[in-house]
Amino acid sequence: MQYDEDYFNSEEFKELLDSYEAAQQAGEQPFMDADDLVDLADYYNYRGEFDKADQAIDHALELFPDSTLPNVYKARQALAADDDKGAHRYADAIGDKEDPDYVYLKAEILIAERHADEADRYLRQMAKTVEEDEWEDFIKDCANLFVDYGINDKAYEWMMRSKGDDSSDFKELMARTLFGLGKYEDSERLFNELIDRNPYSTHYWNALASVQLMNEDYSNAITSSEYAIAINPENPEGLAYKANGLFRLGNYEEALEYFRRLNKIVPDDDLALLNIGVCLVNLNRQQEAIPYLENALEMAEEASETLQQIYLELAFCYSKQHQLAKAQEMIDTAMQLPGDTTDLLVIRGHLLLENGMAAEAEESFKKAIKQSDMNPAILLRIIVSLYDNRYVQSSYHMFKKFFQVVNVLDPDFNKGYAYMALCCYDLKKWDEFMDYLRQSVEQNPREARIVLGFLFPQGMEPADYVSYMEQHLPENEKTK
C-alpha cells in the first residue's frame, strides 16, 4: 500500500491527529468524518502502530456502519488474511454501490480470488460510465489494483489507456509497473525523476534502492538506502535495503549491524531474525546464530515463506556443531513443507558429507539427480558441495564431465565457470584457472563476483578480474 507522506506532514493532518489523540488521552471517542478516521488508520499503519489503526477503523464503523472507506479497509484486511467471505461481507455493507471505491473493491476481490480476467472485463465495462474529467484517476486506480497483486501486464495495459499524465502519482505507478515487468532501468529513471521533485521522500529513496537491488546494482542501492535512513533513521525499509545490499556484496559484518538495527524496530519480524542468523552463519559464528534462528522459527507463521530457510540454516548450524541427528531432524521437518524437495536432498547429502558419511551422501545426491531429471542446477550444487567439503580433485573432474553434459542438456546454462576457476586456483592449474576465469566473467559476472570476489580488491568489477589477475599472478605461476 502506498502512503501519502506529504499529507501526513501537512499542518492540516497534524491538527487532525492532535485532535484525535487528545480525545483518546481524555478517554473520549471523538466524532469525526469517516474518511478522516481512515486517514488516521493509514497513518498508524505507516508508522507500524497496527492496533491504533484498527481502533480508528472500528470507531469509524461504529459511527458510520455503511460508509465506504472503512468497509473497504476492513475488506482488504480480510483479503490479506485469505478471508474471502469476510471481504464480501464488508463489501455488501457499503451503502453507496455507485461509489468508485466500491467498484474497485469488487474488482479487487475478483483479483484476489484469482479471477483477474473477469476483474479486467468488469473494470472495462465500468469504464464506459466514467466522466471525462475522472478518466485519468480511474485509469490509475485500475492499474494500481493489478500492480498490488503482481499482475503487471494488465497494469501496463491500463496505464497505456491514459491520455498522458505528468503527475507524480502517475510516474510512480508507471515506475512500479515497469519494476514488476522487470524493466529495472526504465523504472529507476522514473524514480530518479520523482526524487528530483521530492528529494526528502523516504518512500522514493527506498523504492529506488529496491529497483537497484533487483538490478544487482548493490553499491548504488546502498547509497539510495542511506539517503532514506538519513531522512528517517527509524525507517525499516531503508535499514533492510542497506543490510541486503551489504550482504550481497559479502560485507556480512556491516550487514549484521543493520539487520540488528532493523530487529530493534520490528522485533517480531521472523525475516529480520533469519537474516541475522544467516549473517552469523556466513561469519562462521554458528553457535551464536542458533538462538536467532530458533527465535525466528517461533515467530514464523505456519504459512511463512521463511520457514524452509530457517530449518535449513539451523541444519547447517547443527551440522557444524557435529550434531548430525539434530541437523537431520531439521531437514526432515523441512521435507514436510509444501514444495519441491530436490534441493533438500542435496543439502542432506552435503551435511552427510560434512560429517564424513560419504556413502550416505552419495545416495542422497543420486536421489536428487534422479528426482530432478538431471537438472543442471542440481548437478552444479552437488559438485559445489564436494568442493565445499574439500573434495577438490573430485570436484575438478566432475566439473569436466559437467560442462560436457550441460552443453547437450541446456546449451544456455551459464553457471559453474566461477566454481571451476576456483577449483583450478586451489589445484594451481593456472592456465585453466585463467581460461575459466575469462569464461566466468563473460558468461555470468554475478557468479564471478560472488564466488571469486575474495581474490580481488573490494569493490572491483568482474570486468576487471582478468586484467588484474594477469598482472598479479606470481611470475613463476604464469608460466605453469
C-alpha positions as CSV (number, residue, x, y, z in Angstrom):
1,M,0.0,0.0,0.0
2,Q,1.2,3.5,-0.9
3,Y,1.0,6.2,1.8
4,D,0.8,10.0,1.3
5,E,3.8,11.2,3.2
6,D,3.2,14.8,2.1
7,Y,-0.3,14.8,3.6
8,F,0.9,13.2,6.9
9,N,3.5,16.0,7.2
10,S,0.9,18.7,6.4
11,E,-0.4,21.1,9.1
12,E,-4.0,20.0,8.2
13,F,-3.2,16.4,9.1
14,K,-1.2,17.3,12.2
15,E,-4.2,19.2,13.5
16,L,-6.4,16.2,12.8
17,L,-4.0,13.8,14.5
18,D,-3.6,16.1,17.5
19,S,-7.3,16.5,17.9
20,Y,-7.9,12.7,17.7
21,E,-5.1,11.8,20.1
22,A,-6.1,14.4,22.6
23,A,-9.6,13.0,22.7
24,Q,-8.1,9.4,23.1
25,Q,-5.9,10.5,26.0
26,A,-9.0,12.1,27.7
27,G,-10.8,8.8,27.4
28,E,-13.3,10.1,24.8
29,Q,-14.4,8.8,21.4
30,P,-14.3,11.9,19.1
31,F,-17.0,12.4,16.5
32,M,-15.1,12.6,13.2
33,D,-15.7,12.1,9.5
34,A,-15.3,8.5,8.3
35,D,-12.7,9.5,5.7
36,D,-10.6,11.3,8.3
37,L,-10.6,8.2,10.5
38,V,-9.4,6.2,7.6
39,D,-6.6,8.7,7.0
40,L,-5.6,8.3,10.7
41,A,-5.7,4.5,10.3
42,D,-3.4,4.8,7.2
43,Y,-1.0,7.0,9.2
44,Y,-0.8,4.5,12.1
45,N,-0.2,1.7,9.6
46,Y,2.5,3.7,8.0
47,R,4.1,4.0,11.5
48,G,3.6,0.3,12.2
49,E,1.1,1.0,15.0
50,F,-1.4,-1.5,13.8
51,D,-3.5,-1.7,16.9
52,K,-4.2,2.0,16.8
53,A,-5.1,1.7,13.1
54,D,-7.6,-0.9,13.8
55,Q,-9.1,1.2,16.7
56,A,-9.6,4.1,14.3
57,I,-11.4,2.0,11.7
58,D,-13.6,0.3,14.3
59,H,-14.6,3.7,15.6
60,A,-15.4,4.8,12.1
61,L,-17.7,1.8,11.6
62,E,-19.4,2.4,14.9
63,L,-20.2,5.9,13.7
64,F,-20.9,5.1,10.1
65,P,-21.6,1.4,9.6
66,D,-22.4,1.6,5.9
67,S,-19.6,4.1,5.0
68,T,-17.4,3.2,2.0
69,L,-13.8,3.6,3.0
70,P,-13.9,2.0,6.5
71,N,-15.6,-1.1,5.0
72,V,-13.1,-1.1,2.1
73,Y,-10.3,-1.0,4.7
74,K,-11.7,-4.0,6.6
75,A,-12.4,-5.9,3.4
76,R,-8.8,-5.5,2.3
77,Q,-7.7,-6.7,5.7
78,A,-9.9,-9.8,5.2
79,L,-8.4,-10.4,1.8
80,A,-4.9,-10.2,3.3
81,A,-6.0,-12.9,5.8
82,D,-7.4,-15.1,2.9
83,D,-10.9,-14.5,4.3
84,D,-12.8,-14.0,1.1
85,K,-16.2,-14.4,2.8
86,G,-15.3,-11.6,5.2
87,A,-14.3,-9.4,2.3
88,H,-17.6,-10.0,0.6
89,R,-19.4,-9.2,3.8
90,Y,-17.7,-5.8,4.2
91,A,-18.3,-5.0,0.5
92,D,-22.0,-5.8,0.9
93,A,-22.2,-3.5,3.9
94,I,-21.3,-0.5,1.8
95,G,-24.4,1.7,1.3
96,D,-23.4,3.5,-1.9
97,K,-22.9,0.9,-4.5
98,E,-22.1,3.5,-7.1
99,D,-19.1,4.8,-5.2
100,P,-15.9,4.2,-7.3
101,D,-14.2,2.8,-4.2
102,Y,-16.9,0.1,-4.1
103,V,-16.3,-0.7,-7.8
104,Y,-12.5,-1.0,-7.1
105,L,-13.2,-3.2,-4.1
106,K,-15.4,-5.6,-6.2
107,A,-12.6,-5.8,-8.8
108,E,-10.0,-6.4,-6.1
109,I,-12.0,-9.3,-4.6
110,L,-12.2,-10.9,-8.1
111,I,-8.4,-10.5,-8.5
112,A,-7.7,-11.9,-5.0
113,E,-9.9,-14.9,-5.9
114,R,-7.7,-15.4,-9.0
115,H,-10.3,-14.1,-11.5
116,A,-8.1,-11.4,-13.0
117,D,-9.6,-11.6,-16.5
118,E,-13.1,-11.3,-15.0
119,A,-12.0,-8.3,-12.9
120,D,-10.5,-6.7,-16.1
121,R,-13.7,-7.2,-18.0
122,Y,-15.7,-5.7,-15.1
123,L,-13.5,-2.6,-14.9
124,R,-13.6,-2.1,-18.7
125,Q,-17.4,-2.3,-18.5
126,M,-17.4,0.3,-15.7
127,A,-15.0,2.5,-17.7
128,K,-17.9,3.2,-20.1
129,T,-19.7,5.1,-17.3
130,V,-16.7,7.3,-16.2
131,E,-16.9,11.0,-16.8
132,E,-14.1,12.5,-18.9
133,D,-12.7,14.6,-16.0
134,E,-12.4,11.5,-13.9
135,W,-10.9,9.3,-16.6
136,E,-7.2,9.7,-15.6
137,D,-7.9,8.9,-11.9
138,F,-9.9,5.8,-13.0
139,I,-7.0,4.6,-15.1
140,K,-4.6,4.9,-12.3
141,D,-6.8,3.3,-9.8
142,C,-7.4,0.3,-12.1
143,A,-3.7,-0.1,-12.8
144,N,-2.9,0.2,-9.2
145,L,-5.1,-2.8,-8.3
146,F,-3.3,-5.1,-10.7
147,V,0.2,-3.8,-9.6
148,D,-0.7,-4.6,-6.0
149,Y,-1.3,-8.2,-7.0
150,G,1.7,-8.5,-9.2
151,I,-0.4,-8.7,-12.4
152,N,1.8,-6.2,-14.2
153,D,1.0,-6.9,-17.8
154,K,-2.7,-5.9,-17.2
155,A,-1.5,-2.9,-15.1
156,Y,0.6,-1.8,-18.1
157,E,-2.4,-2.2,-20.4
158,W,-4.4,0.1,-18.2
159,M,-1.6,2.7,-18.0
160,M,-1.4,2.7,-21.8
161,R,-5.0,3.8,-21.9
162,S,-4.0,7.1,-20.3
163,K,-4.1,10.3,-22.4
164,G,-0.8,11.4,-20.7
165,D,-0.2,12.5,-17.2
166,D,2.9,14.1,-15.8
167,S,1.7,13.8,-12.2
168,S,3.9,12.2,-9.5
169,D,1.2,9.7,-8.9
170,F,1.2,8.6,-12.5
171,K,5.0,8.4,-12.7
172,E,5.3,6.4,-9.5
173,L,2.6,3.9,-10.7
174,M,4.4,3.5,-14.1
175,A,7.7,3.0,-12.3
176,R,6.2,0.3,-10.1
177,T,4.6,-1.3,-13.2
178,L,7.9,-1.3,-15.1
179,F,9.6,-2.7,-12.0
180,G,7.1,-5.6,-11.9
181,L,7.8,-6.2,-15.6
182,G,11.5,-6.5,-14.9
183,K,12.3,-3.2,-16.8
184,Y,14.5,-2.0,-14.0
185,E,16.5,0.7,-15.8
186,D,13.3,2.4,-17.0
187,S,11.8,2.1,-13.5
188,E,15.0,3.5,-12.0
189,R,14.9,6.5,-14.3
190,L,11.3,7.4,-13.3
191,F,12.1,7.1,-9.6
192,N,15.1,9.4,-10.1
193,E,12.7,11.9,-11.7
194,L,10.4,11.6,-8.7
195,I,13.3,12.2,-6.3
196,D,14.2,15.3,-8.2
197,R,10.7,16.6,-7.5
198,N,10.8,15.5,-3.8
199,P,14.3,14.7,-2.6
200,Y,13.1,14.3,1.0
201,S,10.8,11.4,0.4
202,T,12.0,8.2,2.2
203,H,9.4,6.3,0.1
204,Y,11.0,7.3,-3.2
205,W,14.6,6.6,-2.0
206,N,13.5,3.2,-0.7
207,A,11.8,2.4,-4.0
208,L,14.9,3.4,-5.9
209,A,17.0,1.2,-3.6
210,S,14.6,-1.7,-4.3
211,V,14.9,-1.3,-8.0
212,Q,18.7,-1.2,-7.8
213,L,18.9,-4.3,-5.6
214,M,16.8,-6.2,-8.2
215,N,19.1,-4.9,-10.9
216,E,22.1,-6.2,-8.9
217,D,23.4,-2.6,-8.6
218,Y,24.2,-3.2,-4.9
219,S,26.6,-0.2,-4.4
220,N,24.0,2.3,-5.6
221,A,21.2,0.5,-3.7
222,I,23.2,1.1,-0.5
223,T,23.7,4.7,-1.4
224,S,20.0,5.2,-2.0
225,S,19.0,3.5,1.2
226,E,21.5,5.7,3.1
227,Y,19.5,8.8,1.9
228,A,16.3,7.2,3.2
229,I,18.0,6.4,6.5
230,A,19.4,10.0,6.8
231,I,15.8,11.4,6.3
232,N,14.4,8.9,8.8
233,P,16.8,6.8,10.8
234,E,14.0,4.6,12.2
235,N,12.6,3.7,8.8
236,P,12.7,-0.1,8.5
237,E,12.7,-0.3,4.7
238,G,15.8,1.8,4.4
239,L,17.6,-0.3,7.0
240,A,16.5,-3.5,5.3
241,Y,17.7,-2.4,1.8
242,K,21.1,-1.3,3.1
243,A,21.5,-4.5,5.0
244,N,20.6,-6.5,1.9
245,G,22.9,-4.5,-0.3
246,L,25.8,-5.1,2.1
247,F,25.0,-8.8,2.4
248,R,25.0,-9.1,-1.4
249,L,28.5,-7.6,-1.5
250,G,29.7,-10.1,1.0
251,N,30.1,-7.4,3.8
252,Y,28.5,-9.7,6.4
253,E,29.8,-7.8,9.4
254,E,28.2,-4.5,8.5
255,A,25.1,-6.2,7.1
256,L,24.7,-7.8,10.5
257,E,24.8,-4.4,12.2
258,Y,21.9,-3.1,10.1
259,F,19.9,-6.3,10.4
260,R,20.3,-5.9,14.2
261,R,19.1,-2.2,14.0
262,L,16.1,-3.4,11.9
263,N,15.3,-6.1,14.5
264,K,15.1,-3.5,17.2
265,I,12.4,-1.6,15.2
266,V,10.5,-4.8,14.2
267,P,11.3,-7.3,16.9
268,D,8.5,-9.7,15.8
269,D,9.7,-10.0,12.2
270,D,10.9,-13.5,11.5
271,L,12.7,-12.4,8.3
272,A,14.9,-9.9,10.2
273,L,15.8,-12.6,12.8
274,L,16.6,-15.1,10.0
275,N,18.8,-12.6,8.2
276,I,20.8,-12.0,11.5
277,G,21.3,-15.8,11.7
278,V,22.4,-16.0,8.0
279,C,24.9,-13.3,8.5
280,L,26.3,-15.0,11.6
281,V,26.5,-18.3,9.7
282,N,28.4,-16.6,6.9
283,L,30.8,-15.2,9.5
284,N,31.3,-18.8,10.8
285,R,29.6,-17.9,14.1
286,Q,27.1,-20.8,14.0
287,Q,26.7,-21.2,17.8
288,E,25.8,-17.5,18.0
289,A,23.3,-17.9,15.1
290,I,21.3,-20.7,16.6
291,P,19.3,-18.6,19.2
292,Y,18.3,-16.1,16.5
293,L,17.2,-18.9,14.1
294,E,15.2,-20.6,16.8
295,N,13.6,-17.3,17.7
296,A,12.7,-16.8,14.0
297,L,11.2,-20.3,14.0
298,E,9.0,-19.3,16.9
299,M,7.9,-16.0,15.2
300,A,7.2,-17.5,11.8
301,E,3.6,-18.2,10.9
302,E,2.7,-21.6,9.6
303,A,2.5,-20.4,6.0
304,S,5.6,-18.2,6.2
305,E,7.8,-18.3,3.2
306,T,10.8,-18.1,5.5
307,L,10.1,-21.4,7.3
308,Q,12.1,-23.7,5.0
309,Q,15.2,-21.5,5.0
310,I,15.1,-21.2,8.8
311,Y,15.1,-25.0,9.1
312,L,17.9,-25.2,6.5
313,E,20.1,-22.7,8.3
314,L,19.5,-24.5,11.6
315,A,20.5,-27.7,9.9
316,F,23.8,-26.1,8.7
317,C,24.5,-24.8,12.2
318,Y,23.8,-28.1,14.0
319,S,26.0,-29.9,11.4
320,K,28.9,-27.5,12.0
321,Q,28.4,-28.3,15.7
322,H,28.7,-32.0,14.9
323,Q,25.1,-32.5,16.0
324,L,24.1,-34.5,12.9
325,A,21.0,-36.0,14.4
326,K,19.5,-32.5,15.1
327,A,20.6,-31.4,11.6
328,Q,18.8,-34.4,10.1
329,E,15.7,-33.6,12.1
330,M,15.7,-30.0,10.7
331,I,15.9,-31.4,7.1
332,D,13.2,-34.0,7.8
333,T,10.9,-31.2,9.1
334,A,11.6,-29.0,6.1
335,M,10.8,-32.0,3.8
336,Q,7.2,-32.0,5.2
337,L,6.6,-28.4,4.0
338,P,4.9,-27.8,0.6
339,G,7.1,-27.6,-2.4
340,D,9.9,-29.4,-4.3
341,T,12.2,-31.5,-2.0
342,T,15.0,-31.9,-4.5
343,D,17.1,-29.1,-3.1
344,L,16.7,-30.6,0.4
345,L,18.1,-34.0,-0.8
346,V,21.2,-32.1,-2.0
347,I,21.5,-30.3,1.4
348,R,21.1,-33.6,3.2
349,G,23.9,-35.0,1.1
350,H,26.0,-32.0,1.9
351,L,25.6,-32.4,5.6
352,L,26.3,-36.1,5.5
353,L,29.5,-35.4,3.5
354,E,30.4,-32.7,6.0
355,N,30.2,-35.4,8.8
356,G,32.3,-37.9,7.0
357,M,29.4,-40.1,5.7
358,A,30.4,-40.2,2.1
359,A,28.4,-43.3,1.1
360,E,25.2,-42.0,2.6
361,A,25.8,-38.6,1.0
362,E,26.3,-40.2,-2.4
363,E,22.9,-42.0,-2.0
364,S,21.2,-38.7,-1.2
365,F,22.9,-37.0,-4.2
366,K,21.7,-39.8,-6.6
367,K,18.1,-39.4,-5.4
368,A,18.3,-35.7,-6.1
369,I,19.7,-36.2,-9.6
370,K,17.0,-38.8,-10.4
371,Q,14.2,-36.6,-8.9
372,S,15.4,-33.6,-10.9
373,D,15.8,-35.5,-14.1
374,M,19.4,-34.4,-14.4
375,N,18.7,-30.7,-13.8
376,P,21.9,-28.8,-14.4
377,A,21.3,-26.6,-11.4
378,I,21.1,-29.6,-9.1
379,L,24.2,-31.2,-10.7
380,L,26.1,-28.0,-10.1
381,R,25.0,-27.8,-6.4
382,I,26.2,-31.3,-5.8
383,I,29.6,-30.6,-7.3
384,V,29.9,-27.4,-5.3
385,S,29.1,-29.4,-2.2
386,L,32.0,-31.7,-3.0
387,Y,34.3,-28.6,-3.3
388,D,33.0,-27.1,0.0
389,N,33.8,-30.3,1.7
390,R,37.3,-30.2,0.3
391,Y,37.0,-32.9,-2.3
392,V,38.7,-30.5,-4.6
393,Q,40.2,-33.1,-7.0
394,S,36.9,-34.9,-7.3
395,S,35.1,-31.6,-7.9
396,Y,37.5,-30.7,-10.6
397,H,37.0,-34.0,-12.5
398,M,33.2,-33.8,-12.1
399,F,33.2,-30.2,-13.5
400,K,35.0,-31.5,-16.6
401,K,32.1,-34.0,-17.2
402,F,29.5,-31.5,-16.1
403,F,30.3,-29.0,-18.8
404,Q,30.2,-31.7,-21.5
405,V,26.8,-32.9,-20.3
406,V,25.3,-29.4,-19.8
407,N,26.3,-28.3,-23.3
408,V,24.0,-31.1,-24.5
409,L,21.2,-30.8,-21.9
410,D,21.0,-27.0,-21.8
411,P,23.3,-25.0,-24.1
412,D,22.1,-21.7,-22.5
413,F,23.1,-22.8,-18.9
414,N,25.8,-20.3,-17.9
415,K,26.6,-21.2,-14.3
416,G,29.5,-23.1,-12.8
417,Y,32.5,-21.5,-14.5
418,A,33.5,-19.4,-11.5
419,Y,33.4,-22.6,-9.3
420,M,35.6,-24.4,-11.8
421,A,38.0,-21.5,-11.8
422,L,38.2,-21.8,-8.0
423,C,39.0,-25.5,-8.2
424,C,41.8,-24.7,-10.7
425,Y,43.1,-22.0,-8.5
426,D,43.3,-24.3,-5.5
427,L,44.9,-27.0,-7.6
428,K,47.4,-24.5,-9.1
429,K,46.3,-25.3,-12.6
430,W,47.0,-21.7,-13.7
431,D,46.3,-21.9,-17.4
432,E,42.9,-23.5,-16.8
433,F,42.2,-21.0,-14.0
434,M,42.7,-18.1,-16.3
435,D,40.6,-19.8,-19.0
436,Y,37.7,-20.5,-16.7
437,L,38.0,-17.0,-15.1
438,R,37.5,-15.5,-18.5
439,Q,34.5,-17.7,-19.2
440,S,33.0,-16.8,-15.8
441,V,33.3,-13.1,-16.4
442,E,31.9,-13.3,-19.9
443,Q,29.1,-15.8,-19.1
444,N,28.0,-14.9,-15.6
445,P,29.6,-11.9,-14.0
446,R,27.3,-12.1,-10.9
447,E,28.5,-15.6,-10.1
448,A,32.1,-14.4,-10.7
449,R,31.7,-11.7,-8.1
450,I,30.0,-14.0,-5.5
451,V,32.5,-16.9,-5.9
452,L,35.8,-15.2,-6.9
453,G,35.4,-11.7,-5.5
454,F,37.5,-12.5,-2.4
455,L,40.6,-12.9,-4.7
456,F,40.3,-9.3,-5.9
457,P,40.3,-5.8,-4.3
458,Q,37.0,-5.0,-2.6
459,G,34.5,-3.3,-5.0
460,M,36.4,-4.3,-8.2
461,E,34.0,-5.1,-11.1
462,P,34.2,-8.6,-12.6
463,A,35.0,-7.0,-16.0
464,D,38.4,-6.1,-14.5
465,Y,39.2,-9.5,-13.0
466,V,41.1,-11.0,-15.9
467,S,43.4,-8.0,-16.4
468,Y,44.0,-7.8,-12.7
469,M,44.9,-11.4,-12.4
470,E,47.2,-11.2,-15.4
471,Q,49.2,-8.6,-13.5
472,H,49.1,-10.2,-10.1
473,L,49.6,-13.9,-10.6
474,P,53.2,-14.6,-9.3
475,E,55.7,-14.6,-12.2
476,N,56.6,-18.2,-11.6
477,E,52.9,-19.2,-11.7
478,K,52.1,-17.5,-15.0
479,T,54.3,-19.9,-16.9
480,K,52.9,-23.1,-15.3
